[in-house]
Amino acid sequence: MWSISGSKHLEIRTFRDLIEDAKGDYMLFMAIFSYSPEDRNLVIERGMGSEKSAGVSVKGEWFDVSGHRVFRLFEAEDDTHLAASIFSWTDLGVAEIIPVMETDKALKLLKKVGQKSL
């Protein structure tokens, strides 16, 4: 992750830096799980019986009926719980995990981070 601070220099900041700035909050993640068409029935079967993972709260889930993907928005307490919640699906496809934040909260955080780097 990188951010531009002002117009004079480029600051490299990691996602972990942003997490430190937002300490105390649960992190939101969007998982995009892609699977092969031949695994469709296995994904449906497993999805209907999926257990809740400790330390993870699912906020929403959407099934792409034409593109062989599942989108899941969830909160995770930390990276260990995040990894555990995804691991049971890795035999059926690939999960792309994207950290996300509500826009208002992200703008406030980015403004705060930008002020620290001046």
FIKOLZA-1660 file (N, C-alpha, C; in steps of 0.1 Angstrom, whole numbers, plus 5000, padded with zeros to 4 digits):
% residues 118
   i   px   py   pz ch aa at
   1 5008 4988 5000  A  M  N
   1 5000 5000 5000  A  M CA
   1 5009 5012 5000  A  M  C
   2 5005 5022 4993  A  W  N
   2 5013 5034 4993  A  W CA
   2 5003 5046 4993  A  W  C
   3 5008 5057 4998  A  S  N
   3 4999 5069 4998  A  S CA
   3 5008 5081 4994  A  S  C
   4 5002 5091 4988  A  I  N
   4 5009 5103 4984  A  I CA
   4 5005 5113 4995  A  I  C
   5 5015 5119 5001  A  S  N
   5 5014 5129 5011  A  S CA
   5 5018 5143 5005  A  S  C
   6 5009 5152 5004  A  G  N
   6 5013 5165 4998  A  G CA
   6 5016 5163 4983  A  G  C
   7 5024 5172 4978  A  S  N
   7 5028 5170 4964  A  S CA
   7 5043 5168 4963  A  S  C
   8 5051 5167 4974  A  K  N
   8 5065 5167 4974  A  K CA
   8 5072 5154 4975  A  K  C
   9 5065 5144 4982  A  H  N
   9 5072 5131 4983  A  H CA
   9 5062 5120 4984  A  H  C
  10 5067 5108 4982  A  L  N
  10 5059 5096 4982  A  L CA
  10 5062 5088 4995  A  L  C
  11 5052 5085 5002  A  E  N
  11 5054 5077 5015  A  E CA
  11 5049 5063 5013  A  E  C
  12 5058 5054 5016  A  I  N
  12 5054 5040 5016  A  I CA
  12 5048 5036 5029  A  I  C
  13 5036 5031 5030  A  R  N
  13 5030 5027 5042  A  R CA
  13 5024 5013 5040  A  R  C
  14 5026 5004 5049  A  T  N
  14 5021 4991 5048  A  T CA
  14 5006 4990 5054  A  T  C
  15 5000 4979 5050  A  F  N
  15 4986 4978 5056  A  F CA
  15 4987 4977 5071  A  F  C
  16 4998 4970 5076  A  R  N
  16 5000 4969 5091  A  R CA
  16 5001 4983 5097  A  R  C
  17 5007 4993 5090  A  D  N
  17 5007 5006 5096  A  D CA
  17 4993 5012 5097  A  D  C
  18 4985 5010 5087  A  L  N
  18 4971 5015 5088  A  L CA
  18 4963 5008 5100  A  L  C
  19 4966 4995 5101  A  I  N
  19 4959 4987 5112  A  I CA
  19 4964 4994 5126  A  I  C
  20 4976 4997 5127  A  E  N
  20 4981 5003 5140  A  E CA
  20 4974 5016 5142  A  E  C
  21 4972 5024 5132  A  D  N
  21 4965 5037 5133  A  D CA
  21 4950 5035 5137  A  D  C
  22 4944 5024 5133  A  A  N
  22 4930 5021 5136  A  A CA
  22 4928 5011 5148  A  A  C
  23 4939 5010 5156  A  K  N
  23 4938 5001 5167  A  K CA
  23 4925 5001 5175  A  K  C
  24 4921 4989 5180  A  G  N
  24 4909 4988 5188  A  G CA
  24 4897 4985 5180  A  G  C
  25 4898 4986 5167  A  D  N
  25 4886 4983 5158  A  D CA
  25 4888 4969 5152  A  D  C
  26 4877 4963 5150  A  Y  N
  26 4877 4950 5142  A  Y CA
  26 4879 4954 5127  A  Y  C
  27 4886 4946 5120  A  M  N
  27 4889 4949 5106  A  M CA
  27 4878 4942 5097  A  M  C
  28 4874 4949 5087  A  L  N
  28 4865 4944 5077  A  L CA
  28 4873 4939 5065  A  L  C
  29 4868 4928 5060  A  F  N
  29 4875 4922 5048  A  F CA
  29 4864 4917 5038  A  F  C
  30 4867 4919 5025  A  M  N
  30 4859 4913 5015  A  M CA
  30 4867 4902 5009  A  M  C
  31 4861 4890 5010  A  A  N
  31 4867 4878 5004  A  A CA
  31 4860 4875 4990  A  A  C
  32 4868 4874 4980  A  I  N
  32 4862 4870 4967  A  I CA
  32 4868 4856 4965  A  I  C
  33 4859 4846 4965  A  F  N
  33 4863 4832 4964  A  F CA
  33 4859 4827 4950  A  F  C
  34 4869 4823 4942  A  S  N
  34 4867 4818 4928  A  S CA
  34 4869 4803 4928  A  S  C
  35 4860 4796 4921  A  Y  N
  35 4861 4782 4920  A  Y CA
  35 4858 4777 4906  A  Y  C
  36 4862 4765 4903  A  S  N
  36 4860 4759 4890  A  S CA
  36 4846 4755 4888  A  S  C
  37 4840 4756 4876  A  P  N
  37 4826 4752 4873  A  P CA
  37 4824 4738 4878  A  P  C
  38 4833 4729 4876  A  E  N
  38 4831 4715 4880  A  E CA
  38 4829 4713 4895  A  E  C
  39 4834 4723 4903  A  D  N
  39 4832 4722 4918  A  D CA
  39 4820 4729 4923  A  D  C
  40 4811 4734 4914  A  R  N
  40 4800 4742 4918  A  R CA
  40 4791 4735 4929  A  R  C
  41 4788 4722 4927  A  N  N
  41 4780 4715 4936  A  N CA
  41 4786 4713 4950  A  N  C
  42 4800 4711 4950  A  L  N
  42 4807 4710 4962  A  L CA
  42 4807 4723 4970  A  L  C
  43 4808 4734 4963  A  V  N
  43 4808 4747 4969  A  V CA
  43 4794 4750 4975  A  V  C
  44 4784 4747 4968  A  I  N
  44 4770 4749 4973  A  I CA
  44 4768 4740 4985  A  I  C
  45 4772 4728 4985  A  E  N
  45 4770 4718 4996  A  E CA
  45 4778 4723 5008  A  E  C
  46 4790 4727 5006  A  R  N
  46 4798 4731 5018  A  R CA
  46 4793 4745 5023  A  R  C
  47 4789 4753 5014  A  G  N
  47 4784 4767 5018  A  G CA
  47 4771 4766 5026  A  G  C
  48 4763 4756 5023  A  M  N
  48 4750 4755 5030  A  M CA
  48 4752 4749 5044  A  M  C
  49 4763 4742 5046  A  G  N
  49 4766 4736 5059  A  G CA
  49 4778 4742 5066  A  G  C
  50 4782 4754 5061  A  S  N
  50 4794 4760 5067  A  S CA
  50 4792 4764 5081  A  S  C
  51 4802 4761 5089  A  E  N
  51 4802 4764 5103  A  E CA
  51 4808 4778 5105  A  E  C
  52 4804 4784 5117  A  K  N
  52 4809 4797 5120  A  K CA
  52 4823 4796 5125  A  K  C
  53 4832 4805 5122  A  S  N
  53 4845 4805 5126  A  S CA
  53 4847 4814 5138  A  S  C
  54 4854 4809 5148  A  A  N
  54 4856 4818 5160  A  A CA
  54 4864 4830 5156  A  A  C
  55 4861 4841 5162  A  G  N
  55 4868 4854 5159  A  G CA
  55 4865 4860 5146  A  G  C
  56 4855 4855 5138  A  V  N
  56 4850 4860 5126  A  V CA
  56 4835 4862 5125  A  V  C
  57 4830 4873 5121  A  S  N
  57 4816 4875 5120  A  S CA
  57 4813 4879 5105  A  S  C
  58 4804 4871 5099  A  V  N
  58 4800 4873 5085  A  V CA
  58 4790 4884 5085  A  V  C
  59 4792 4895 5077  A  K  N
  59 4783 4906 5076  A  K CA
  59 4774 4905 5064  A  K  C
  60 4778 4898 5054  A  G  N
  60 4770 4896 5042  A  G CA
  60 4777 4886 5033  A  G  C
  61 4769 4880 5024  A  E  N
  61 4775 4870 5015  A  E CA
  61 4766 4870 5002  A  E  C
  62 4773 4870 4990  A  W  N
  62 4766 4870 4978  A  W CA
  62 4772 4860 4969  A  W  C
  63 4764 4853 4961  A  F  N
  63 4768 4842 4952  A  F CA
  63 4766 4847 4938  A  F  C
  64 4777 4847 4930  A  D  N
  64 4777 4851 4916  A  D CA
  64 4772 4839 4908  A  D  C
  65 4760 4839 4904  A  V  N
  65 4754 4827 4897  A  V CA
  65 4759 4825 4884  A  V  C
  66 4766 4835 4878  A  S  N
  66 4771 4832 4864  A  S CA
  66 4787 4832 4863  A  S  C
  67 4793 4836 4874  A  G  N
  67 4808 4837 4873  A  G CA
  67 4816 4828 4882  A  G  C
  68 4810 4819 4889  A  H  N
  68 4817 4809 4898  A  H CA
  68 4825 4816 4908  A  H  C
  69 4818 4826 4915  A  R  N
  69 4825 4833 4926  A  R CA
  69 4815 4835 4938  A  R  C
  70 4821 4836 4949  A  V  N
  70 4813 4840 4961  A  V CA
  70 4820 4852 4968  A  V  C
  71 4812 4862 4971  A  F  N
  71 4817 4874 4978  A  F CA
  71 4812 4873 4993  A  F  C
  72 4821 4875 5002  A  R  N
  72 4818 4875 5016  A  R CA
  72 4824 4887 5023  A  R  C
  73 4816 4895 5030  A  L  N
  73 4821 4906 5038  A  L CA
  73 4821 4901 5052  A  L  C
  74 4832 4903 5059  A  F  N
  74 4833 4898 5073  A  F CA
  74 4842 4906 5081  A  F  C
  75 4840 4906 5094  A  E  N
  75 4849 4912 5104  A  E CA
  75 4858 4901 5110  A  E  C
  76 4870 4904 5112  A  A  N
  76 4879 4894 5119  A  A CA
  76 4887 4901 5130  A  A  C
  77 4889 4894 5141  A  E  N
  77 4896 4899 5152  A  E CA
  77 4910 4901 5149  A  E  C
  78 4916 4892 5141  A  D  N
  78 4931 4894 5138  A  D CA
  78 4934 4885 5126  A  D  C
  79 4947 4885 5122  A  D  N
  79 4951 4877 5110  A  D CA
  79 4950 4862 5112  A  D  C
  80 4951 4857 5125  A  T  N
  80 4950 4843 5127  A  T CA
  80 4936 4838 5125  A  T  C
  81 4926 4845 5130  A  H  N
  81 4912 4842 5128  A  H CA
  81 4908 4843 5113  A  H  C
  82 4914 4853 5106  A  L  N
  82 4911 4855 5092  A  L CA
  82 4916 4843 5084  A  L  C
  83 4929 4839 5087  A  A  N
  83 4934 4827 5079  A  A CA
  83 4926 4814 5082  A  A  C
  84 4922 4812 5095  A  A  N
  84 4915 4800 5098  A  A CA
  84 4901 4800 5091  A  A  C
  85 4895 4811 5090  A  S  N
  85 4882 4811 5083  A  S CA
  85 4882 4808 5068  A  S  C
  86 4894 4811 5062  A  I  N
  86 4895 4809 5048  A  I CA
  86 4901 4795 5044  A  I  C
  87 4909 4790 5053  A  F  N
  87 4916 4777 5051  A  F CA
  87 4907 4766 5046  A  F  C
  88 4896 4764 5052  A  S  N
  88 4887 4753 5049  A  S CA
  88 4882 4753 5035  A  S  C
  89 4884 4764 5028  A  W  N
  89 4879 4765 5014  A  W CA
  89 4890 4764 5004  A  W  C
  90 4902 4764 5008  A  T  N
  90 4913 4765 4998  A  T CA
  90 4915 4752 4990  A  T  C
  91 4908 4741 4993  A  D  N
  91 4909 4729 4985  A  D CA
  91 4899 4730 4973  A  D  C
  92 4890 4740 4973  A  L  N
  92 4880 4741 4962  A  L CA
  92 4883 4753 4953  A  L  C
  93 4891 4762 4957  A  G  N
  93 4894 4774 4949  A  G CA
  93 4903 4783 4955  A  G  C
  94 4903 4796 4950  A  V  N
  94 4912 4806 4955  A  V CA
  94 4904 4817 4961  A  V  C
  95 4909 4822 4972  A  A  N
  95 4903 4833 4979  A  A CA
  95 4912 4846 4978  A  A  C
  96 4906 4856 4974  A  E  N
  96 4913 4869 4974  A  E CA
  96 4908 4877 4985  A  E  C
  97 4916 4881 4995  A  I  N
  97 4911 4888 5007  A  I CA
  97 4915 4903 5005  A  I  C
  98 4905 4912 5007  A  I  N
  98 4908 4926 5005  A  I CA
  98 4903 4933 5018  A  I  C
  99 4912 4940 5024  A  P  N
  99 4908 4948 5036  A  P CA
  99 4900 4960 5031  A  P  C
 100 4888 4962 5038  A  V  N
 100 4880 4973 5034  A  V CA
 100 4876 4981 5046  A  V  C
 101 4871 4993 5044  A  M  N
 101 4866 5002 5055  A  M CA
 101 4855 5010 5050  A  M  C
 102 4846 5014 5059  A  E  N
 102 4835 5023 5055  A  E CA
 102 4841 5036 5051  A  E  C
 103 4836 5042 5041  A  T  N
 103 4842 5054 5035  A  T CA
 103 4845 5065 5044  A  T  C
 104 4835 5068 5053  A  D  N
 104 4838 5079 5062  A  D CA
 104 4849 5076 5072  A  D  C
 105 4850 5064 5077  A  K  N
 105 4861 5060 5086  A  K CA
 105 4874 5060 5078  A  K  C
 106 4874 5055 5066  A  A  N
 106 4887 5055 5058  A  A CA
 106 4892 5069 5056  A  A  C
 107 4883 5078 5052  A  L  N
 107 4887 5092 5049  A  L CA
 107 4893 5098 5062  A  L  C
 108 4887 5096 5073  A  K  N
 108 4892 5102 5086  A  K CA
 108 4906 5096 5089  A  K  C
 109 4907 5083 5087  A  L  N
 109 4920 5076 5090  A  L CA
 109 4931 5081 5080  A  L  C
 110 4928 5082 5067  A  L  N
 110 4938 5086 5058  A  L CA
 110 4942 5101 5060  A  L  C
 111 4932 5109 5064  A  K  N
 111 4936 5123 5068  A  K CA
 111 4945 5123 5079  A  K  C
 112 4942 5115 5090  A  K  N
 112 4951 5114 5101  A  K CA
 112 4965 5109 5098  A  K  C
 113 4966 5099 5090  A  V  N
 113 4978 5093 5085  A  V CA
 113 4986 5103 5077  A  V  C
 114 4979 5111 5068  A  G  N
 114 4986 5121 5060  A  G CA
 114 4992 5132 5069  A  G  C
 115 4985 5136 5080  A  Q  N
 115 4990 5146 5089  A  Q CA
 115 5003 5142 5096  A  Q  C
 116 5004 5129 5099  A  K  N
 116 5015 5124 5106  A  K CA
 116 5028 5124 5098  A  K  C
 117 5026 5123 5084  A  S  N
 117 5037 5122 5076  A  S CA
 117 5042 5136 5071  A  S  C
 118 5036 5146 5075  A  L  N
 118 5040 5160 5071  A  L CA
 118 5052 5165 5079  A  L  C
% end
